[in-house]
């Protein structure tokens, strides 16, 4: 049974017209409430009690707030299955992404262990999986290769050949990665302590998605050398990616065929099974762990047919058994990596918090952005001492952790235990694993990032400025490298905001008959302008960058030529001054008598023709003038015709959120200029903070008073009509402008 739609609701309001002064009296204005002083804040912050200490501990160590309430019956099974699934993914991804970071694969396993345990203690998200991630790995790898390139480790081999001392090179690269990770963690902790988590808001979603897609392109190009068995030169700086791609193209005839065969076979199997996992995800209780299966299979094949010695396939090599002791990173490298570390800190946090908030919104809990910054910083800081490289949350592992029933970070602990078992007991078994297999795993896992290219047609339909941000970020990341690309992308994104506020939509408003609504006359045909009143609106706030444009748009929209009217007024004053001087020279009794006779004659003629529209005026100097309604007196009537329809301008300030000094000066000039041509300017819809800033800036002084500030456009319009020199009863809107508003 359908529910009938109720009739349109109505309301009626009857009140006086309110300006700022009347509104303060009616609404009971309260002066600005003074908050606690700095001394009181410090004293309150250091005040200690058992309750405050416990709250502080729970805030900074969130695991203590939920672990005592952990329900084994409800969560244990899901966390166990989820932890095992994610742990199996950690193994191939950790070793594969270590190649992106330009460090030996075992350090990828370390990175999948230590930071995970730290985040378990300090993190607030229940579903994200902390560890290696492709974008962060390639950013670390670019730093490692820049500070420890192959050219620094070339030694003479047998028969006059030149070889690279890979052992010394990898040792230095591990130190560079650990130092970058430590400094990155310090940045994140400091930003979290000063509650600077909002910094990620400057990384819009189109920017992050364009950046990660561009970074994925860097990842793909960097892995081609492993798949084809080539050794291209290393390039640095802008256009590095293009130079590398061209060099790889020139080296293609030297492709190592056995390595390429291993790559193609592994890639084919991975793609097929990954698609099966995707198509039948609703039927499979767990995704098929194809990465681990391929690693085990190819490792066995490599071991028994001796791919390294017989066919020359590059393999992982020696993997130390057990965990390495903590060491202090090389802090002398900080000056060379400070910019890279900060970029990694910001990008890693942006990826982490965006993914964390997505799962929090889906499952109905809250993620503390500042605490996430601290947790990620501690994970990187502590991981740096254990020769790990920077971490963040992984989308693929997090989706598996959530979809397989994971409810808490207990699942992450279980996955870390699986990694630990592998490092302690199973590590040497993967020494014969070809690096090409790890590269194919990276390839397949980047599918999700390249699928972000589907944003382009969607953004074209929704918002083309966001599309421009996406494309500029993508191409800047590709052409300028990861660090410069990020800086250029953020700068461009902020410029789009500035440009949009500099070029807002300026419009004139008209009243919808029978209502108190004032809408854009260009968009609503029923919105009619009110005779003699211009209502002007800007879609953006007014500040130093667009204040002058605002004034120019107001002059254009109002069609009041202030400079011309000012010039006419000045010319009239000069003419009047000359006339006055001439009259003073003719002050005599004869001229006075003659003038009186002329006035009598003119009056008689005028009375016969037009009635009594003439007046006889004799000034203090005895000079008589004549005023007649039908006589054109030049400048005065020209000014009246120029400004015949405009006596009031109302500025809609509902979109204005703050006032700076440039805006204050601009408003002062607007009020002064229009007042010179007998047009009064009013403000409507000011927020309380804006009114306070106007008052503190000395705006309400001299000719501008608070009676020109109104809480709504309707109040301002009614006030203008009641105060205009025209007869309100004869106005074309007089019968449609009641003080009682009915809808």
Secondary structure, 3 states (H helix, E strand, C coil): CCCCCCCCCCCEECCCCCEHHHHHHHHCCCCCCCCCCHHHHHHHHHCCCHHHHHHHHHHHCCHHHHHHHCCHHHHHHHHHHHHHHHHHHHHHHHHHHHHHCCCCHHHHHHHCCHHHHHHHHHCCCCCCCEECCHHHHHHHHHHHHHHCCHHHHEEECHHHCEEECHHHHHHHHHHHHHHHHHHHHHHHHHHHHCCCHHHHHHCCHHHHHHHHHHHHHHHHHHHHHHHHCCCCCCCCCCCHHHHHHHHHHHHHHHCCHHHHHHHHHHHHHHHHHHHHHHHCCCCCCCCCCHHHHHHHHHHHHHHHHCHHHHHCCCECCCCCCCCCCCCCCCHHHHHHHHHHHHHHHHHHHHHHHHHHHHHHHHHCCCCCHHHHHHHHHHHHHHHHHCCCCCCEECHHHHHHHHHCCCCCCHHHHHHHHHHHHHHHHHHHHHCCCEHHHHHHHHHHHCHHHHHHHHHHHHHHHHCHHHHHHHHHHHHHHHHHHHHHHHHHHHHHHHHHHHHHHHCCCEEEEEEECCCCCEEECCCCCCEECCCCEEEEEECCCCCCCCHHHHHHHHHHHHCCCHHHHHHHHHHHHHHHHHHHHHHHHCCCHHHHHHHHHHHHHHHHHHHHHHCCCCEEEECCCCCEEEECCCCCCCHHHHHHHHCCCCCEEEEECCCCCCCCHHHHHHHHHHHHHHHHCCCEEEEECCCHHHHHHHHHCCCCCCCCCHHHEECCHHHHHHHHHHHCCCCHHHCCCHHHCCCCEEC
